[in-house]
Amino acid sequence: MKRFFSVLAAAAIMSSLMVSCGKTDNEGDIYIPIRTGNAVNYKTETCYVGTILEQVTIQGDVTAPYTTDLCFTLTGGKLAQMNVRQDQEVSKGDVIAVLDDSQLEDDIVIQELTLNSAKTAYQNLRRSGGGNETEFARISMEIEQIKYDELVEKRDGLVLTAPFDGRIVSIKNFYPGSNIDRYETLCTISDSSRIYLTATDYASQLSNVEFGTRVDFKQGEILSGTGKVVDTITNEFRGREGESFTAVSYVIQPDEDVDFSELGGVDVTFTTLRRDEAVIAPTDAVYQATDNGGYTSSYVNVLMNGIKVQTPVTVGVVSGDKTEILSGLSGGERLILP
């Protein structure tokens, strides 16, 4: 009898559960939400196919780039006068320096006596009909005349003058009493009659600039224009520590007459390389990575279907905010910016 009531109670409980499960409302359901991440809004820019230029900008000046080293070419000697200083303006014919002529004047006097003696000997033999002796005397006289003329020419060469209007751009440390060798440079003068726009590369930024290379120039907001390289001048300079280095000055001819201002330098931009049909990406979008072996590679982050994909690339020309991509992209990809 007890067992009968137990079975009956169990049946009642099952019936109650079944009735509860059969309800159509959701008041008793337990809802478990699925958590989703916030969408990332990337700043992007699309790479494209176009033309990229490799350019270098150097400070230029309107100046006299052509210079000449001044020296005594006929003889050396003791310096008697040094009449110029650094940055001094000079005119053609101005006396730059003078050598001591005391010894040379003595030599000229002695040689003049020797010449006169040779002339007298020749004239006496000629009057007496000395035959072969007369011819020998004539030859001897001509030799002494040549020696005298050379000494007189040296005297003219004791005075060093400016070959043209210009400015003394550098000067050696010579003073009266210094011994000067023949062809030893005393100073360097610029030719003020030849004024050009000149850009000097002190840092060896340019390597493939040749005659005819195109340039753009700009002097602040005053003027701008284009031109070409018409000459290159290589100069050697000495640094503060005594080390020497070479700088190349590029002489530029504007395409049109330009009236440069005396105030402010001129920015000269050299176009050293041009690539057409190049894949171009923003420079900010290109990153560098170095592995454990020290090898550095480049990559960009491409946005594909809302997902950031790191993509290796090979970099070519870098021109300011533009970078050429040689491999890894084909153009049209959306690149993620910092």
C-alpha positions as CSV (number, residue, x, y, z in Angstrom):
1,M,0.0,0.0,0.0
2,K,2.9,2.4,0.9
3,R,4.5,1.6,-2.4
4,F,1.3,2.4,-4.3
5,F,1.3,5.9,-2.8
6,S,5.0,6.5,-3.6
7,V,4.4,5.6,-7.3
8,L,1.4,7.9,-7.3
9,A,3.4,10.8,-5.9
10,A,6.2,10.4,-8.5
11,A,3.6,10.4,-11.2
12,A,2.2,13.7,-9.9
13,I,5.6,15.3,-9.9
14,M,6.3,14.3,-13.5
15,S,2.9,15.5,-14.6
16,S,3.6,18.9,-13.0
17,L,7.0,19.2,-14.8
18,M,5.5,18.3,-18.1
19,V,2.8,21.0,-17.7
20,S,5.4,23.5,-16.8
21,C,7.6,22.7,-19.9
22,G,4.6,23.1,-22.1
23,K,4.0,26.8,-21.3
24,T,4.5,29.1,-24.3
25,D,5.6,32.3,-22.4
26,N,9.3,32.9,-21.6
27,E,8.9,34.3,-18.2
28,G,11.0,31.5,-16.7
29,D,13.8,31.3,-19.4
30,I,17.4,32.2,-18.5
31,Y,19.1,34.5,-21.1
32,I,22.9,34.3,-21.5
33,P,24.2,37.3,-23.7
34,I,27.1,36.8,-26.2
35,R,29.8,39.5,-25.7
36,T,31.2,41.1,-28.9
37,G,34.2,43.5,-29.3
38,N,34.0,47.1,-30.3
39,A,34.6,47.9,-33.9
40,V,38.1,49.4,-34.7
41,N,38.1,52.5,-36.8
42,Y,41.5,52.7,-38.5
43,K,42.9,55.7,-40.2
44,T,43.8,54.6,-43.7
45,E,45.1,55.8,-47.0
46,T,45.1,54.1,-50.4
47,C,48.3,53.4,-52.2
48,Y,48.3,54.2,-55.9
49,V,50.3,53.9,-59.1
50,G,52.0,57.2,-60.2
51,T,55.2,59.1,-60.6
52,I,57.7,59.6,-57.8
53,L,60.8,61.8,-57.8
54,E,63.9,61.5,-55.8
55,Q,64.8,65.1,-54.8
56,V,67.5,66.8,-52.7
57,T,67.2,70.4,-51.6
58,I,70.4,72.4,-50.9
59,Q,70.8,76.0,-49.8
60,G,72.0,78.1,-52.7
61,D,73.5,81.6,-53.0
62,V,73.9,84.1,-55.8
63,T,77.7,84.5,-55.8
64,A,80.9,84.5,-57.8
65,P,81.8,80.8,-57.9
66,Y,84.9,81.0,-60.1
67,T,88.2,81.7,-58.4
68,T,91.9,81.9,-59.3
69,D,94.9,81.2,-57.2
70,L,97.4,84.1,-57.3
71,C,101.2,83.4,-57.3
72,F,104.5,84.6,-58.6
73,T,105.1,82.8,-61.9
74,L,108.5,84.1,-62.9
75,T,110.6,83.9,-59.8
76,G,110.4,83.4,-56.1
77,G,112.1,85.4,-53.4
78,K,111.6,87.3,-50.1
79,L,108.2,89.0,-49.7
80,A,108.5,92.7,-49.4
81,Q,104.8,93.7,-49.4
82,M,101.5,91.9,-48.8
83,N,98.8,94.4,-49.6
84,V,95.5,92.5,-49.2
85,R,93.4,90.8,-46.5
86,Q,90.6,88.3,-46.3
87,D,87.4,89.3,-48.0
88,Q,88.9,92.5,-49.4
89,E,87.4,93.8,-52.7
90,V,90.1,94.5,-55.3
91,S,90.1,96.0,-58.8
92,K,91.9,94.7,-61.9
93,G,95.6,95.9,-61.7
94,D,95.7,96.5,-57.9
95,V,99.0,95.4,-56.4
96,I,98.5,92.3,-54.4
97,A,102.1,91.6,-53.3
98,V,105.7,92.6,-54.1
99,L,108.9,90.6,-53.7
100,D,112.2,92.1,-52.5
101,D,114.1,93.3,-55.6
102,S,117.5,94.2,-53.9
103,Q,119.3,91.1,-55.0
104,L,117.7,91.1,-58.5
105,E,118.7,94.7,-59.0
106,D,122.3,93.8,-58.2
107,D,122.1,90.9,-60.6
108,I,120.7,93.2,-63.3
109,V,123.5,95.8,-62.8
110,I,126.2,93.1,-63.0
111,Q,124.6,91.5,-66.1
112,E,124.3,94.9,-67.8
113,L,128.1,95.5,-67.4
114,T,128.7,92.0,-68.8
115,L,126.5,92.7,-71.7
116,N,128.1,96.1,-72.5
117,S,131.5,94.4,-72.4
118,A,130.4,91.7,-74.9
119,K,129.0,94.5,-77.1
120,T,132.3,96.4,-77.0
121,A,134.3,93.2,-77.8
122,Y,132.1,92.4,-80.8
123,Q,132.2,96.0,-82.2
124,N,136.1,96.1,-81.9
125,L,136.5,92.7,-83.7
126,R,134.0,93.8,-86.4
127,R,136.0,97.0,-87.1
128,S,139.3,95.1,-87.3
129,G,137.9,92.2,-89.4
130,G,138.6,89.5,-86.9
131,G,137.0,86.7,-89.1
132,N,135.7,83.8,-87.0
133,E,136.4,85.6,-83.8
134,T,133.9,88.2,-84.8
135,E,131.2,85.6,-85.2
136,F,132.0,84.1,-81.9
137,A,131.9,87.5,-80.3
138,R,128.5,88.2,-81.9
139,I,127.1,84.9,-80.5
140,S,128.5,85.7,-77.0
141,M,126.9,89.2,-77.1
142,E,123.5,87.7,-78.0
143,I,123.7,85.2,-75.1
144,E,124.5,88.0,-72.6
145,Q,121.6,90.0,-74.1
146,I,119.2,87.1,-73.4
147,K,120.4,86.8,-69.8
148,Y,119.9,90.5,-69.3
149,D,116.4,90.4,-70.8
150,E,115.4,87.5,-68.5
151,L,116.5,89.4,-65.5
152,V,114.5,92.5,-66.5
153,E,111.5,90.3,-67.1
154,K,111.9,88.8,-63.6
155,R,111.9,92.3,-62.2
156,D,108.5,92.9,-63.8
157,G,107.4,89.6,-62.2
158,L,108.3,90.8,-58.7
159,V,104.9,92.7,-58.6
160,L,101.8,90.6,-58.3
161,T,98.6,92.3,-59.5
162,A,94.9,91.4,-59.6
163,P,93.9,89.9,-63.0
164,F,90.3,91.1,-62.7
165,D,87.8,92.8,-60.3
166,G,87.0,90.4,-57.5
167,R,87.3,89.6,-53.8
168,I,90.0,87.9,-51.8
169,V,88.3,84.7,-50.6
170,S,91.2,83.1,-48.9
171,I,94.8,84.2,-48.0
172,K,97.8,82.3,-46.8
173,N,99.7,83.3,-43.7
174,F,102.5,85.2,-45.3
175,Y,104.1,88.4,-44.1
176,P,106.9,90.7,-45.2
177,G,110.2,88.8,-44.9
178,S,108.6,85.4,-45.7
179,N,110.4,83.4,-48.4
180,I,108.0,82.6,-51.3
181,D,108.6,79.9,-53.9
182,R,107.8,80.2,-57.5
183,Y,104.2,79.2,-58.2
184,E,103.4,79.1,-54.4
185,T,99.8,80.4,-53.9
186,L,99.6,83.6,-51.8
187,C,95.8,84.1,-52.0
188,T,92.7,83.2,-54.0
189,I,90.5,85.7,-55.7
190,S,86.9,85.3,-57.0
191,D,85.9,86.8,-60.3
192,S,83.1,89.2,-59.6
193,S,82.2,89.6,-63.3
194,R,80.8,86.0,-63.3
195,I,77.8,85.9,-61.0
196,Y,75.7,82.8,-60.8
197,L,73.2,80.9,-58.7
198,T,75.4,78.3,-57.0
199,A,74.5,75.5,-54.6
200,T,77.3,73.8,-52.7
201,D,77.0,70.2,-51.5
202,Y,79.1,70.1,-48.3
203,A,77.5,66.8,-47.1
204,S,77.9,64.7,-50.2
205,Q,74.1,64.4,-50.6
206,L,74.3,64.3,-54.4
207,S,76.1,61.7,-56.4
208,N,74.6,61.6,-60.0
209,V,74.2,65.3,-60.9
210,E,75.6,66.0,-64.3
211,F,75.7,68.8,-66.9
212,G,72.1,69.7,-67.8
213,T,70.5,68.2,-64.6
214,R,67.2,70.1,-64.0
215,V,66.6,72.0,-60.8
216,D,63.8,74.0,-59.2
217,F,64.7,77.0,-57.0
218,K,62.7,79.2,-54.6
219,Q,63.6,82.2,-52.6
220,G,61.0,82.3,-49.8
221,E,57.7,83.7,-51.1
222,I,59.5,86.2,-53.3
223,L,60.2,84.2,-56.4
224,S,60.6,80.7,-57.8
225,G,61.7,79.2,-61.1
226,T,63.5,76.4,-62.9
227,G,67.0,76.0,-64.4
228,K,69.8,73.6,-65.2
229,V,73.3,72.8,-64.0
230,V,75.9,74.3,-66.4
231,D,79.1,73.6,-64.5
232,T,80.5,71.9,-61.4
233,I,83.4,73.2,-59.3
234,T,85.2,71.0,-56.8
235,N,86.8,72.7,-53.8
236,E,88.8,71.4,-50.9
237,F,88.1,72.8,-47.5
238,R,89.8,72.4,-44.1
239,G,87.7,71.8,-41.0
240,R,88.2,73.1,-37.5
241,E,90.3,70.1,-36.5
242,G,92.6,70.5,-39.5
243,E,90.9,67.7,-41.5
244,S,90.2,68.4,-45.1
245,F,87.1,67.6,-47.1
246,T,85.8,68.1,-50.6
247,A,82.6,70.0,-51.5
248,V,81.1,70.3,-54.9
249,S,79.5,73.6,-56.1
250,Y,76.9,73.3,-58.8
251,V,76.6,76.4,-61.1
252,I,73.0,76.9,-62.2
253,Q,71.6,78.8,-65.2
254,P,68.0,79.9,-64.7
255,D,65.7,79.3,-67.7
256,E,64.6,82.9,-67.5
257,D,66.2,86.1,-66.3
258,V,65.7,86.3,-62.5
259,D,66.2,89.3,-60.2
260,F,67.2,87.6,-57.0
261,S,66.8,89.5,-53.7
262,E,69.9,90.3,-51.8
263,L,68.2,89.1,-48.6
264,G,67.7,85.4,-47.9
265,G,69.2,82.3,-49.4
266,V,67.7,80.3,-52.3
267,D,66.5,76.7,-51.9
268,V,67.7,74.7,-54.8
269,T,66.0,71.3,-55.4
270,F,67.7,68.8,-57.6
271,T,65.6,66.0,-59.2
272,T,68.1,63.2,-59.2
273,L,65.7,60.3,-60.2
274,R,62.2,59.9,-61.7
275,R,60.1,56.8,-61.7
276,D,56.9,56.5,-63.6
277,E,54.3,53.7,-63.1
278,A,55.5,53.3,-59.5
279,V,53.5,51.9,-56.6
280,I,53.4,54.8,-54.1
281,A,52.5,54.5,-50.4
282,P,52.5,57.1,-47.7
283,T,55.8,57.1,-45.9
284,D,54.1,57.1,-42.5
285,A,52.5,53.7,-43.4
286,V,55.8,52.0,-44.0
287,Y,57.4,50.4,-40.9
288,Q,60.8,48.8,-40.2
289,A,61.4,45.6,-38.3
290,T,64.7,44.0,-37.3
291,D,65.0,40.3,-36.5
292,N,67.4,38.6,-34.1
293,G,70.1,38.4,-36.7
294,G,70.1,42.1,-37.3
295,Y,68.4,42.0,-40.7
296,T,66.0,44.9,-41.2
297,S,62.9,44.6,-43.4
298,S,60.0,46.8,-44.2
299,Y,56.3,46.1,-43.9
300,V,52.9,47.8,-44.1
301,N,49.6,47.1,-42.5
302,V,46.9,46.4,-45.1
303,L,43.2,46.7,-44.1
304,M,41.4,43.6,-45.6
305,N,37.7,43.1,-44.8
306,G,38.1,45.0,-41.6
307,I,41.2,43.0,-40.6
308,K,44.7,44.3,-40.2
309,V,47.1,42.2,-42.2
310,Q,50.9,42.8,-41.9
311,T,52.4,42.6,-45.4
312,P,56.2,42.6,-46.2
313,V,57.3,45.1,-48.8
314,T,60.4,46.2,-50.6
315,V,61.1,49.9,-50.5
316,G,62.6,52.0,-53.4
317,V,62.7,55.8,-53.6
318,V,61.7,57.7,-50.5
319,S,60.6,61.3,-51.3
320,G,59.3,63.1,-48.3
321,D,55.8,61.8,-47.5
322,K,55.8,59.4,-50.5
323,T,57.6,56.0,-50.6
324,E,58.0,53.8,-53.7
325,I,57.0,50.1,-53.1
326,L,59.0,47.8,-55.4
327,S,57.2,44.6,-54.3
328,G,54.5,43.5,-51.9
329,L,51.8,45.9,-53.2
330,S,50.2,46.4,-56.6
331,G,48.3,49.6,-56.0
332,G,44.8,50.2,-54.6
333,E,45.4,48.6,-51.2
334,R,44.1,50.4,-48.1
335,L,47.0,51.0,-45.8
336,I,46.7,51.7,-42.1
337,L,48.3,54.8,-40.9
338,P,49.7,55.4,-37.4
